[in-house]
Amino acid sequence: MGGVMAKMTGNDASGFFTPSDNSPFAALDDDKPSFMIGCNIPKFTNSAHGAANTIHMYVWDRGSHRDVEFASPHSMMGGASSAKLVRKVITSFQQADPNLAVLSAP
């Protein structure tokens, strides 16, 4: 429903994207991810104005295993909903692969 309202008003921010690595400290990162993707998911409330939850996935291929990290950028007041989104994504990965090892979760 949120996505429909955003499309109708021309404020659709949903979809996949590649997170940018334009931090001033990016040059210091000697262990860059092998793959990274982001996704904007329209919020039900205020989606007509382009409001969306965002999730980033970073993957490092370590040969015998992969390290995957999820992040959900948020405002000062959005920490709880971002943590909930990350938990939902981790849970869906665990359901798809019961052998998945989770080192820490929000």
C-alpha positions as CSV (number, residue, x, y, z in Angstrom):
1,M,0.0,0.0,0.0
2,G,2.8,2.4,0.9
3,G,4.5,1.8,-2.5
4,V,1.3,2.5,-4.4
5,M,0.8,5.9,-2.6
6,A,4.5,6.8,-3.3
7,K,4.1,6.0,-7.0
8,M,0.9,7.9,-7.3
9,T,2.5,11.0,-5.9
10,G,5.8,10.6,-7.9
11,N,7.8,10.1,-4.7
12,D,8.6,6.5,-5.1
13,A,12.0,5.9,-3.5
14,S,11.7,2.1,-3.5
15,G,14.0,-0.4,-5.2
16,F,17.5,-1.7,-5.1
17,F,20.7,0.4,-5.3
18,T,24.5,0.0,-4.7
19,P,25.5,1.8,-1.4
20,S,28.1,4.5,-2.0
21,D,31.5,4.4,-0.4
22,N,32.2,8.1,-0.5
23,S,33.2,8.6,3.1
24,P,36.5,10.6,3.7
25,F,37.7,7.4,5.5
26,A,37.0,5.0,2.6
27,A,40.7,5.1,1.5
28,L,41.6,3.6,4.9
29,D,39.4,0.6,4.3
30,D,41.7,-2.3,3.4
31,D,38.9,-4.9,3.6
32,K,36.3,-3.7,1.2
33,P,33.2,-5.9,0.6
34,S,33.1,-8.3,-2.4
35,F,29.5,-7.4,-2.9
36,M,27.1,-4.7,-1.6
37,I,23.5,-3.9,-2.2
38,G,20.9,-1.6,-0.7
39,C,17.1,-1.6,-0.8
40,N,14.5,1.1,0.0
41,I,11.2,-0.3,1.2
42,P,8.3,2.3,1.3
43,K,6.9,2.9,4.7
44,F,3.2,2.5,5.2
45,T,2.9,5.8,7.0
46,N,4.1,8.9,5.1
47,S,5.1,6.9,2.0
48,A,3.4,9.4,-0.3
49,H,6.2,11.8,0.7
50,G,8.9,9.2,-0.2
51,A,9.5,7.9,3.3
52,A,11.2,4.5,3.2
53,N,13.1,2.1,5.4
54,T,16.5,1.3,4.0
55,I,18.6,-1.8,4.4
56,H,22.2,-2.4,3.2
57,M,23.8,-5.8,2.8
58,Y,27.6,-6.1,2.7
59,V,29.2,-9.5,1.7
60,W,32.9,-10.5,2.1
61,D,33.9,-13.8,0.3
62,R,36.4,-15.5,2.6
63,G,36.9,-18.6,0.5
64,S,35.5,-21.3,2.8
65,H,32.7,-19.0,4.1
66,R,31.1,-15.6,3.6
67,D,30.7,-12.8,6.1
68,V,27.5,-10.9,5.7
69,E,26.7,-7.7,7.5
70,F,23.3,-5.8,7.4
71,A,22.9,-2.2,8.3
72,S,19.9,0.1,8.3
73,P,20.7,3.8,8.3
74,H,18.2,5.8,10.3
75,S,17.5,9.1,11.9
76,M,17.9,9.8,15.6
77,M,14.3,8.6,16.3
78,G,14.4,5.6,13.8
79,G,16.7,3.2,15.6
80,A,14.1,0.9,16.9
81,S,12.4,0.4,13.5
82,S,15.8,-0.1,11.8
83,A,16.8,-2.7,14.3
84,K,13.5,-4.5,13.8
85,L,14.1,-4.4,10.0
86,V,17.6,-5.9,10.4
87,R,16.2,-8.7,12.7
88,K,13.5,-9.5,10.1
89,V,16.1,-9.8,7.3
90,I,18.3,-12.0,9.5
91,T,15.3,-14.2,10.4
92,S,14.4,-14.7,6.8
93,F,18.0,-15.8,6.0
94,Q,18.0,-18.2,9.0
95,Q,14.7,-19.7,7.7
96,A,16.3,-20.3,4.3
97,D,19.5,-21.7,5.7
98,P,19.1,-23.3,9.2
99,N,22.9,-23.8,9.4
100,L,23.5,-20.1,9.3
101,A,25.7,-18.8,12.1
102,V,24.7,-15.4,13.5
103,L,27.5,-13.7,15.4
104,S,25.5,-10.7,16.7
105,A,22.1,-9.1,16.0
106,P,20.4,-5.9,17.0
